[in-house]
Amino acid sequence: MRDYYGDGLWYDAEYLGMRGDIPYYAEVARKASGPVLELACGTGRLSIPMAEAGARVVGLDLSEAMLETAEAKRLQCSGEVQDRLRFVAGDMRDFALKERFSAVVLGLNTLMHLTEDDDLIRMFLCVRKHLAEGGRFFFDVSTPIAADEPRDPDARFDPLEMIHPKTKQRYIVSENNVYDPRTQLNTMIFFYQRMNRNGTPVGKEMRATIRLRVFYPRELELFLSLTGFAIEEDWDDLERTQPFSGHRGRRVLVVRPGPPPRVAWPEPSN
Ligand SMILES: C[S@@+](CC[C@H](N)C(=O)[O-])C[C@H]1O[C@@H](n2cnc3c(N)ncnc32)[C@H](O)[C@@H]1O
């Protein structure tokens, strides 16, 4: 079993084709009147284009391995971009940075990593504290999957080709998932099968799993209102062509501090 966020080069190889959200977040950065904070920045897939768009960007992530790759990529950027970009280790549920930000962003469904109610409350309250006057929080999430359609556990879905970053061997990456409608937790299973030149599988398949929380629309709205956020923009798509309907599998939100939070910071559970 591999650690899904345990190798930044591998992550970049696997997500090589994932570019559709870059223009949206680069535009957020271009329009920001001050510094931008990217939570769960990973290898800088979004932080780097945001810094290239002209913003000063801080990227924060929990995984040392992802940050190591991000920092190596920062050093490949032009001097100006290097100077505008900084990566820090931290947990989006509990961080204290010395500055306030015009925009905080959390891309690529990463909100769904916060599986517990307290995780969400902590993160939203922490973001609120880090927003400058007039600042906004931008994030996107998947909307609920068809919960009552269990998948064949032996099936493999959405196969993609990946070239291993070190060995340059060819892999087919596919996925499956198990959704628990009681907890709203979706366990994603990623499969990695090495292939030879003739397209024949070689060696044993590897796996990685992540658990993601599925948010129903009004549940997410409740978390926002409890933590003192008001929705400013709510879209079906990153191109902002359709207001959020719940039909398109995606939700793109822009929120701003509203009335004071109605919840206190949760006590640590351990
Ligand atoms: C799907 S990746 C997204 C990375 C990057 N934002 C992108 O768009 O490519 C999710 C990232 O969230 C990070 N992460 C998960 N939980 C976190 C937490 N509590 N605090 C900070 N980072 C976290 C992981 O280490 C990983 O880098």
The ligand as an ORCA input file, in Angstrom:
! r2SCAN-3c Opt
* xyz 0 1
  C      -5.501     16.507     -3.667
  S      -4.012     17.155     -2.981
  C      -4.136     18.816     -3.574
  C      -2.790     19.479     -3.685
  C      -2.812     20.797     -4.453
  N      -3.673     21.768     -3.828
  C      -3.262     20.574     -5.895
  O      -4.273     21.173     -6.284
  O      -2.597     19.811     -6.592
  C      -4.445     17.291     -1.283
  C      -3.335     17.853     -0.384
  O      -3.916     18.100      0.902
  C      -2.908     17.914      1.873
  N      -3.576     17.834      3.168
  C      -4.454     16.885      3.581
  N      -4.896     17.195      4.819
  C      -4.301     18.358      5.173
  C      -4.368     19.186      6.322
  N      -5.139     18.865      7.374
  N      -3.642     20.324      6.347
  C      -2.837     20.654      5.305
  N      -2.723     19.893      4.186
  C      -3.454     18.764      4.119
  C      -2.186     16.681      1.384
  O      -0.906     16.549      1.973
  C      -2.144     16.959     -0.133
  O      -0.962     17.628     -0.488
*
